[in-house]
Amino acid sequence: MTAKGKKLSSASVAAVKPSEKAKKLSDGGGLFLFILPTGSKSWRLKYRFGGLEKLTTFGLYPVITLHEARELAIDAKRLLAKGIDPQEAKKEAKNALKIAPVKLKTFREVAQEVFKLKEMNCTQGYADNYRRSIELHLMPQIGDKPIKNLSALDVLDACRAASKKGRYLSHKLAQRAREVFDQAVTGNHIQYNPLNSKSIHKNLPTKPKTASHRTFGHEILPEFYRDLRVSRAFPITKLMMEFQMHTCLRTIEVRRLQWKHINFNDTPLKTRSDQARNDKRAWTPAMAIDIPSGRELNRKDTPIVPMSKQVLRILLQAREIVGEGNADFVFPMFRNYSQMASENVILQLIKGMGWKDEMTGHGFRALGFTTLEEVGKFQEKLIDLQLGHKIATNETQAAYRRVEFWQDRVLMMQWWSDFLDSKNVESMKTM
């Protein structure tokens, strides 16, 4: 209060001048105006809490007027009546108003948003393939880093590391990473996408030229096998694809294949009783497959191809599914065993697995040729014979070469089947 015991007025507060020392002008009830020599004026309240004298500040005058200071003093006294320290309540309110530091979204978190979109808009096989490729090859390096802090170079380094498993894979990963960054832009986590399509692909290993029949490197087989294993396709269709992979035959050759063309020790398998006997036989190099004839097949020198142990297993599994006397075709139409499988059955299975951009039925032949050639264990003419490429000038010479190279071809195709099995086993370890 003033010296005369009167409360402060707006006029008196405005008129007060600073002095050489700090001074107080009381308004009663513990509220006072504190004036510094600099001229700064602030409203303060002196009170007792827990037996101690305490002080709280309401703010500067004239930002806080006399009337507002009195209202704040009343509010403080209401808190005291409830057993609450006004100063502590003020601190808590101030802390509550503090803006919590914004947690930056990581690449992994944004990628999860993309995965959900893929599951809604794509086949399950493709969505799973999409997720798995990113989790295996990108997450270890950049998954837990804030996407806002990632540069194109960070992504390139991760993609280059994956290129050791296939050149096409690095480009696929770059494209998928770009989609994750697009989602980050949409979600307002970053302002722009640093992955310019042209520049990032330009800095990755050269993509192989697109062939008429799409295929991939054998390094990708475990991933492909995982998707084949979880595919919901008909079992007979999945066996048909495995058979084509192991034999490197054309799709039309596999579709036309009948039980009369399957030779176990040179004895065609025609009846259920024959199958029962052959189930108990051990595999022999003499087991073979006669390729159905047809001018459009263009099989020059090798109407007969070897049967690996794995192919024997696939054939007997197929026979078990089809049942006794229900089909002439080894891999018939899955809804009607009396008819030959559709020409698009393998392509539809590949598409359902999410691999339509990377593989075709004919692509398995290219995969087999490339892998067998790369390992350096087999003569090129052996590979050509298996694929039905012409290496003889006349029928006599062709017949001679079929006999001459038979054992070598048996060994080669058994190696190929063992190789495929190893990739299948590898896929089980990484599931």
Beta strands, then each sheet from edge to edge (+ up, - down):
strand 1: 23-28
strand 2: 31-35
strand 3: 41-49
strand 4: 52-61
strand 5: 262-264
strand 6: 267-268
strand 7: 288-290
strand 8: 304-306
strand 9: 332-333
strand 10: 336-340
sheet 1: 1+ 2- 3+ 4-
sheet 2: 6+ 5- 7+ 8-
sheet 3: 9+ 10-
end
